[in-house]
Amino acid sequence: MKVEALPGFESLDESRWNGLLAQARQPSVFLTWQWQTAWARAFLDSRPLHLLRVSDDAGMLAGLLPLYDESAGLRRFVGGVDVSDYLDLIAPAGREEEVWQALLQHRAGEATEWDLRAIRAASPTLDILPRLCPAAGIRAQVEREDRCPVLELPASWDAYLERLGGKDRHELRRKIRKLEREMPGTSVRSHVSPEGWDDALAAFLKLHRLSKAGKARFMDERMEAFFRDATRALAAAGRARLWFLEWDGAAVASFLCLEYAGSVGLYNSGFDPLHAKLAPGIVLLAHVIRDAIGRGVPVFDFLRGEEPYKYGFGPTAQDLFRARVAP
């Protein structure tokens, strides 16, 4: 296999990038061409990009490892853990080991550390790197860094409710009834079309900033520009959806969901604090999960973070790992 450093994303078009990703064992929306290029435009600045392409003996694309210099001597995945929940090598299922082997040989003699974060527990990377690195004269250290609650969806909403614990099922129904009683006439809508996306996202961002002071600080001008760029591109590809719970002509809760490879991911949220006591976000989330079940989506992913409200919906925690490769 041959490894070469591409000068930039323009060296490989969207269809080839996403086509390779579609062959991966665990494809992720955070590894798509749309997300990766938007992140680079927003956050790479003048830091060097190390976009490593692996080709097989026939010259066909076999792997991609998008890295950048976080600082002198330290490289990380393009995408960054501030905004990307799952990152990894991009390679076809079953070829990960030979691709990593080529990449480790390519980096022989490098003094840099690769700090590879947000790798899912089922990724072959976590087994391959500690096994192959010693032969390449380098070391690999793997450690758990976070967890993501993930919910496998049944065939029907009734089956889902039956699967919930009695206390969680009772609480969910109670919250739905209370909101319907005290805010009669609420409605739920979703926006998935690229037409009108900017206006819908503006409504989401307003609620996002209102909901918590920390979220308002997070959503600065640069972050908003990234959100607009990345989600606009994903919406055009049918991979993003905005949800709103509305009452009396105004949105009181909202979610941004990312949809990819048989999964709906709950990426971010916002709500009007004036109605917090009625838990509009919880009620809206029940609608979002019910919609995913109705569309036959097999997995609802709460993504990174273990906020207590997530576990009220019955997910199972899945570990995320960090792998450090260094001389």
GUSE-147450 format. One record per residue (C-alpha): x, y, z; residue number from 0. Coordinates in pm, whole numbers, m for minus. Layout:
+--------+--------+--------+-------+
:     xx :     yy :     zz : kolke :
+--------+--------+--------+-------+
:      X :      Y :      Z :   NUM :
...
+--------+--------+--------+-------+
***
This chain:
+--------+--------+--------+-------+
:     xx :     yy :     zz : kolke :
+--------+--------+--------+-------+
:      0 :      0 :      0 :     0 :
:    105 :    357 :    m69 :     1 :
:     52 :    658 :    163 :     2 :
:     59 :   1015 :     39 :     3 :
:    m20 :   1346 :    206 :     4 :
:   m279 :   1539 :      5 :     5 :
:   m242 :   1917 :    m10 :     6 :
:   m605 :   1977 :     82 :     7 :
:   m962 :   1851 :     66 :     8 :
:   m993 :   1970 :   m293 :     9 :
:   m758 :   1684 :   m389 :    10 :
:  m1038 :   1433 :   m328 :    11 :
:  m1397 :   1495 :   m428 :    12 :
:  m1706 :   1449 :   m211 :    13 :
:  m1833 :   1138 :   m387 :    14 :
:  m1508 :    945 :   m345 :    15 :
:  m1468 :   1053 :     19 :    16 :
:  m1823 :    965 :    119 :    17 :
:  m1814 :    652 :    m96 :    18 :
:  m1519 :    523 :    104 :    19 :
:  m1691 :    618 :    431 :    20 :
:  m2000 :    422 :    330 :    21 :
:  m1785 :    107 :    325 :    22 :
:  m1660 :    158 :    682 :    23 :
:  m1755 :    m68 :    969 :    24 :
:  m1889 :    228 :   1168 :    25 :
:  m1961 :    519 :    933 :    26 :
:  m2029 :    846 :   1113 :    27 :
:  m2181 :   1175 :   1004 :    28 :
:  m1882 :   1347 :   1169 :    29 :
:  m1653 :   1183 :    914 :    30 :
:  m1849 :   1291 :    607 :    31 :
:  m1702 :   1525 :    351 :    32 :
:  m1960 :   1788 :    450 :    33 :
:  m1871 :   1789 :    819 :    34 :
:  m1494 :   1757 :    781 :    35 :
:  m1459 :   2034 :    525 :    36 :
:  m1688 :   2268 :    723 :    37 :
:  m1478 :   2209 :   1035 :    38 :
:  m1159 :   2286 :    845 :    39 :
:  m1303 :   2610 :    707 :    40 :
:  m1416 :   2721 :   1053 :    41 :
:  m1140 :   2604 :   1285 :    42 :
:   m823 :   2494 :   1107 :    43 :
:   m695 :   2850 :   1062 :    44 :
:   m324 :   2846 :    967 :    45 :
:   m248 :   2513 :   1137 :    46 :
:   m103 :   2251 :    901 :    47 :
:   m337 :   1988 :    761 :    48 :
:   m211 :   1629 :    725 :    49 :
:   m466 :   1457 :    504 :    50 :
:   m324 :   1109 :    455 :    51 :
:   m453 :    903 :    166 :    52 :
:   m383 :    528 :    146 :    53 :
:   m400 :    355 :   m193 :    54 :
:   m386 :    m19 :   m255 :    55 :
:   m158 :   m191 :   m505 :    56 :
:   m410 :   m123 :   m783 :    57 :
:   m403 :    248 :   m705 :    58 :
:   m755 :    244 :   m559 :    59 :
:   m848 :    452 :   m257 :    60 :
:   m827 :    227 :     51 :    61 :
:   m810 :    464 :    347 :    62 :
:   m812 :    822 :    472 :    63 :
:   m668 :    961 :    793 :    64 :
:   m752 :   1331 :    829 :    65 :
:   m516 :   1490 :   1084 :    66 :
:   m404 :   1841 :   1168 :    67 :
:   m141 :   1996 :   1395 :    68 :
:   m307 :   2098 :   1720 :    69 :
:     31 :   2233 :   1830 :    70 :
:    398 :   2164 :   1765 :    71 :
:    450 :   1787 :   1791 :    72 :
:     81 :   1705 :   1848 :    73 :
:   m163 :   1589 :   1579 :    74 :
:   m533 :   1520 :   1617 :    75 :
:   m828 :   1411 :   1405 :    76 :
:   m981 :   1676 :   1185 :    77 :
:  m1323 :   1741 :   1337 :    78 :
:  m1218 :   1817 :   1692 :    79 :
:  m1391 :   1677 :   1999 :    80 :
:  m1556 :   2011 :   2078 :    81 :
:  m1806 :   1952 :   1798 :    82 :
:  m1753 :   1593 :   1674 :    83 :
:  m1876 :   1297 :   1877 :    84 :
:  m1728 :   1008 :   1676 :    85 :
:  m1397 :   1014 :   1485 :    86 :
:  m1169 :    745 :   1343 :    87 :
:   m972 :    618 :   1047 :    88 :
:  m1184 :    593 :    730 :    89 :
:  m1133 :    252 :    572 :    90 :
:  m1348 :    m30 :    432 :    91 :
:  m1464 :   m290 :    683 :    92 :
:  m1210 :   m571 :    696 :    93 :
:   m922 :   m363 :    559 :    94 :
:   m852 :   m152 :    865 :    95 :
:   m543 :   m346 :    971 :    96 :
:   m359 :   m323 :    640 :    97 :
:   m443 :     47 :    615 :    98 :
:   m316 :    117 :    966 :    99 :
:     m4 :    m90 :    890 :   100 :
:     74 :    136 :    593 :   101 :
:     10 :    450 :    797 :   102 :
:    236 :    338 :   1081 :   103 :
:    516 :    257 :    838 :   104 :
:    466 :    598 :    677 :   105 :
:    507 :    779 :   1008 :   106 :
:    827 :    592 :   1098 :   107 :
:   1081 :    833 :   1239 :   108 :
:    824 :   1103 :   1315 :   109 :
:    864 :   1270 :   1652 :   110 :
:    500 :   1379 :   1664 :   111 :
:    230 :   1233 :   1885 :   112 :
:   m103 :   1133 :   1734 :   113 :
:   m373 :   1203 :   1993 :   114 :
:   m675 :   1026 :   1847 :   115 :
:   m997 :   1091 :   2038 :   116 :
:  m1367 :    999 :   2024 :   117 :
:  m1312 :    643 :   1898 :   118 :
:  m1606 :    409 :   1955 :   119 :
:  m1559 :     93 :   2160 :   120 :
:  m1637 :   m137 :   1868 :   121 :
:  m1376 :     23 :   1642 :   122 :
:  m1097 :   m211 :   1521 :   123 :
:   m856 :     79 :   1574 :   124 :
:   m851 :     12 :   1949 :   125 :
:   m723 :   m343 :   1897 :   126 :
:   m502 :   m279 :   1595 :   127 :
:   m289 :     12 :   1719 :   128 :
:   m160 :   m147 :   2044 :   129 :
:    m84 :   m464 :   1850 :   130 :
:     98 :   m309 :   1553 :   131 :
:    275 :    m13 :   1708 :   132 :
:    558 :   m200 :   1888 :   133 :
:    681 :   m353 :   1561 :   134 :
:    695 :     m2 :   1416 :   135 :
:    906 :    117 :   1709 :   136 :
:    633 :    329 :   1862 :   137 :
:    390 :    291 :   2148 :   138 :
:     14 :    314 :   2169 :   139 :
:   m186 :    391 :   2480 :   140 :
:   m563 :    346 :   2489 :   141 :
:   m792 :    485 :   2759 :   142 :
:  m1165 :    541 :   2802 :   143 :
:  m1259 :    907 :   2786 :   144 :
:  m1639 :    936 :   2768 :   145 :
:  m1964 :    752 :   2708 :   146 :
:  m2258 :    793 :   2473 :   147 :
:  m2609 :    670 :   2561 :   148 :
:  m2743 :    475 :   2262 :   149 :
:  m3096 :    340 :   2220 :   150 :
:  m3183 :     47 :   1997 :   151 :
:  m3534 :    109 :   1867 :   152 :
:  m3807 :   m156 :   1849 :   153 :
:  m4066 :   m188 :   1573 :   154 :
:  m4339 :     20 :   1739 :   155 :
:  m4394 :    301 :   1987 :   156 :
:  m4603 :     74 :   2210 :   157 :
:  m4321 :   m180 :   2218 :   158 :
:  m4080 :     97 :   2312 :   159 :
:  m4299 :    215 :   2601 :   160 :
:  m4333 :   m141 :   2727 :   161 :
:  m3957 :   m175 :   2729 :   162 :
:  m3909 :    132 :   2948 :   163 :
:  m3887 :     84 :   3321 :   164 :
:  m4215 :    145 :   3501 :   165 :
:  m4095 :    466 :   3668 :   166 :
:  m3954 :    614 :   3346 :   167 :
:  m4268 :    523 :   3151 :   168 :
:  m4491 :    683 :   3415 :   169 :
:  m4279 :   1000 :   3425 :   170 :
:  m4279 :   1038 :   3049 :   171 :
:  m4654 :   1000 :   3024 :   172 :
:  m4705 :   1238 :   3316 :   173 :
:  m4491 :   1509 :   3155 :   174 :
:  m4672 :   1474 :   2822 :   175 :
:  m5014 :   1501 :   2988 :   176 :
:  m4911 :   1797 :   3202 :   177 :
:  m4778 :   1996 :   2907 :   178 :
:  m5087 :   1919 :   2700 :   179 :
:  m5307 :   2033 :   2990 :   180 :
:  m5123 :   2356 :   3069 :   181 :
:  m5021 :   2446 :   2713 :   182 :
:  m5319 :   2331 :   2504 :   183 :
:  m5276 :   2341 :   2130 :   184 :
:  m4902 :   2270 :   2115 :   185 :
:  m4778 :   2127 :   1788 :   186 :
:  m4463 :   1957 :   1666 :   187 :
:  m4297 :   2015 :   1332 :   188 :
:  m3970 :   1918 :   1170 :   189 :
:  m3768 :   2090 :    900 :   190 :
:  m3552 :   1876 :    675 :   191 :
:  m3545 :   2062 :    345 :   192 :
:  m3246 :   2278 :    245 :   193 :
:  m3502 :   2536 :    135 :   194 :
:  m3566 :   2762 :    433 :   195 :
:  m3292 :   2590 :    636 :   196 :
:  m3118 :   2913 :    736 :   197 :
:  m3436 :   3059 :    884 :   198 :
:  m3519 :   2738 :   1067 :   199 :
:  m3166 :   2718 :   1205 :   200 :
:  m3191 :   3079 :   1324 :   201 :
:  m3499 :   2982 :   1527 :   202 :
:  m3308 :   2689 :   1675 :   203 :
:  m3006 :   2905 :   1760 :   204 :
:  m3226 :   3155 :   1941 :   205 :
:  m3362 :   2884 :   2171 :   206 :
:  m3019 :   2727 :   2207 :   207 :
:  m2874 :   3051 :   2341 :   208 :
:  m3176 :   3118 :   2563 :   209 :
:  m3167 :   2781 :   2734 :   210 :
:  m2837 :   2810 :   2927 :   211 :
:  m2566 :   3070 :   2977 :   212 :
:  m2302 :   2809 :   2890 :   213 :
:  m2469 :   2739 :   2557 :   214 :
:  m2479 :   3108 :   2476 :   215 :
:  m2103 :   3130 :   2539 :   216 :
:  m2042 :   2820 :   2331 :   217 :
:  m2240 :   2956 :   2035 :   218 :
:  m2013 :   3249 :   1952 :   219 :
:  m1986 :   3397 :   1603 :   220 :
:  m1734 :   3140 :   1480 :   221 :
:  m1934 :   2847 :   1614 :   222 :
:  m2254 :   2982 :   1459 :   223 :
:  m2078 :   3017 :   1123 :   224 :
:  m1966 :   2654 :   1151 :   225 :
:  m2316 :   2535 :   1245 :   226 :
:  m2465 :   2718 :    949 :   227 :
:  m2204 :   2587 :    705 :   228 :
:  m2203 :   2225 :    822 :   229 :
:  m2575 :   2177 :    876 :   230 :
:  m2668 :   2352 :    551 :   231 :
:  m2450 :   2104 :    362 :   232 :
:  m2588 :   1808 :    561 :   233 :
:  m2947 :   1922 :    504 :   234 :
:  m2880 :   1933 :    130 :   235 :
:  m2768 :   1570 :    157 :   236 :
:  m3073 :   1471 :    367 :   237 :
:  m2866 :   1416 :    681 :   238 :
:  m2990 :   1691 :    915 :   239 :
:  m3331 :   1766 :   1065 :   240 :
:  m3456 :   2042 :   1294 :   241 :
:  m3742 :   1979 :   1535 :   242 :
:  m3967 :   2236 :   1705 :   243 :
:  m4235 :   2222 :   1972 :   244 :
:  m4455 :   2526 :   1916 :   245 :
:  m4723 :   2694 :   2122 :   246 :
:  m4917 :   3013 :   2068 :   247 :
:  m4722 :   3090 :   1751 :   248 :
:  m4374 :   3051 :   1901 :   249 :
:  m4119 :   2772 :   1937 :   250 :
:  m4061 :   2669 :   2300 :   251 :
:  m3821 :   2377 :   2243 :   252 :
:  m3601 :   2261 :   1958 :   253 :
:  m3356 :   1987 :   1860 :   254 :
:  m3094 :   1956 :   1589 :   255 :
:  m3066 :   1594 :   1482 :   256 :
:  m2809 :   1440 :   1248 :   257 :
:  m2922 :   1134 :   1052 :   258 :
:  m2675 :    894 :    897 :   259 :
:  m2622 :    522 :    841 :   260 :
:  m2938 :    400 :   1013 :   261 :
:  m2907 :    630 :   1313 :   262 :
:  m3073 :    947 :   1436 :   263 :
:  m2829 :   1145 :   1651 :   264 :
:  m2951 :   1402 :   1904 :   265 :
:  m2683 :   1661 :   1838 :   266 :
:  m2797 :   1975 :   2020 :   267 :
:  m3097 :   2138 :   2183 :   268 :
:  m3258 :   2458 :   2299 :   269 :
:  m3566 :   2562 :   2494 :   270 :
:  m3740 :   2868 :   2634 :   271 :
:  m3661 :   2885 :   3010 :   272 :
:  m4002 :   3047 :   3072 :   273 :
:  m4158 :   2704 :   3016 :   274 :
:  m3886 :   2490 :   3173 :   275 :
:  m4111 :   2359 :   3451 :   276 :
:  m4325 :   2184 :   3188 :   277 :
:  m4025 :   2000 :   3040 :   278 :
:  m4098 :   2090 :   2676 :   279 :
:  m3767 :   1937 :   2568 :   280 :
:  m3859 :   1599 :   2717 :   281 :
:  m4198 :   1607 :   2547 :   282 :
:  m4046 :   1703 :   2213 :   283 :
:  m3783 :   1432 :   2247 :   284 :
:  m4058 :   1173 :   2287 :   285 :
:  m4202 :   1290 :   1954 :   286 :
:  m3859 :   1270 :   1789 :   287 :
:  m3802 :    914 :   1909 :   288 :
:  m4152 :    814 :   1806 :   289 :
:  m4093 :    956 :   1460 :   290 :
:  m3766 :    761 :   1426 :   291 :
:  m3948 :    441 :   1522 :   292 :
:  m4222 :    517 :   1270 :   293 :
:  m3963 :    559 :    993 :   294 :
:  m3800 :    228 :   1082 :   295 :
:  m3472 :    380 :   1204 :   296 :
:  m3291 :    112 :   1409 :   297 :
:  m3083 :    334 :   1639 :   298 :
:  m3141 :    656 :   1831 :   299 :
:  m2808 :    796 :   1948 :   300 :
:  m2798 :   1054 :   2229 :   301 :
:  m2433 :   1116 :   2139 :   302 :
:  m2163 :   1220 :   2382 :   303 :
:  m2250 :   1312 :   2739 :   304 :
:  m2442 :   1139 :   3015 :   305 :
:  m2700 :   1397 :   3115 :   306 :
:  m2957 :   1228 :   3341 :   307 :
:  m3256 :   1310 :   3117 :   308 :
:  m3110 :   1087 :   2844 :   309 :
:  m3121 :    777 :   3061 :   310 :
:  m3490 :    833 :   3131 :   311 :
:  m3548 :    715 :   2774 :   312 :
:  m3381 :    378 :   2831 :   313 :
:  m3052 :    387 :   2636 :   314 :
:  m2740 :    183 :   2706 :   315 :
:  m2406 :    354 :   2761 :   316 :
:  m2138 :    291 :   2500 :   317 :
:  m1777 :    383 :   2571 :   318 :
:  m1560 :    623 :   2376 :   319 :
:  m1183 :    587 :   2378 :   320 :
:   m870 :    790 :   2321 :   321 :
:   m564 :    637 :   2153 :   322 :
:   m223 :    802 :   2177 :   323 :
:     47 :    699 :   1931 :   324 :
:    394 :    832 :   2002 :   325 :
:    764 :    739 :   1977 :   326 :
+--------+--------+--------+-------+
***
